[in-house]
Every structure is written in structure tokens, then in C-alpha cells.
Amino acid sequence: MVCCYVIYCVMPEICLQAITHSQSEEYQQKAWQAVLPIVSRLKQYYEFSVALGGFLTFLWIYFTFIGFFCLCCIGLCVCLLKCSKMK
């Protein structure tokens, strides 16, 4: 909840001051210090989503292959049963 307060209440004011006083190093540093933790958190979310996407792709390929392999084995077993009954 504190993070939401910082983003929606404190951040716009700090950033507006930095824009208004663009020549002031003090306001620029305050804005940078306010923005940096949020940018770091967004970067972590992005990296996690990229890793999760890669893992989900791996699972999809893995289970597709396993499913195809199982269908082939079932088909082979059915064929062998039919052939054994014909003899």
C-alpha cells in the first residue's frame, strides 16, 4: 500500500518539481531517487515474465512431444493387439 501511495501521490509532485526546476540539481536528484526503486521493481517483473514465458514454452513443447509419443505408443499397441488376434 505504501508503494501505491508513493507512485500516485509523491511521485507526480517530485517529478513535476524536477521538470519545473530543470536547472536545479537538487530537484533532479530527488526525482531520480524517487523513480529508481520503482524502475528497479518494474525491471524485476519484466525479467520474471520473460523467464516464465520461456519456461511455459518449454512445458508446452515437452508435453506436446510426450502427448505425441503416448499416442504413437497407444496406436502401436492397438495394432499389435489386432495383429495378434488375426493369427
C-alpha positions, 0 to 999 in steps of 0.5 A, a space after each residue: 500500500 505504501 508503494 501505491 501511495 508513493 507512485 500516485 501521490 509523491 511521485 507526480 509532485 517530485 517529478 513535476 518539481 524536477 521538470 519545473 526546476 530543470 536547472 536545479 540539481 537538487 530537484 533532479 536528484 530527488 526525482 531520480 531517487 524517487 523513480 529508481 526503486 520503482 524502475 528497479 521493481 518494474 525491471 524485476 517483473 519484466 525479467 520474471 515474465 520473460 523467464 516464465 514465458 520461456 519456461 511455459 514454452 518449454 512445458 508446452 513443447 515437452 508435453 506436446 512431444 510426450 502427448 505425441 509419443 503416448 499416442 504413437 505408443 497407444 496406436 502401436 499397441 492397438 495394432 499389435 493387439 489386432 495383429 495378434 488376434 488375426 493369427 
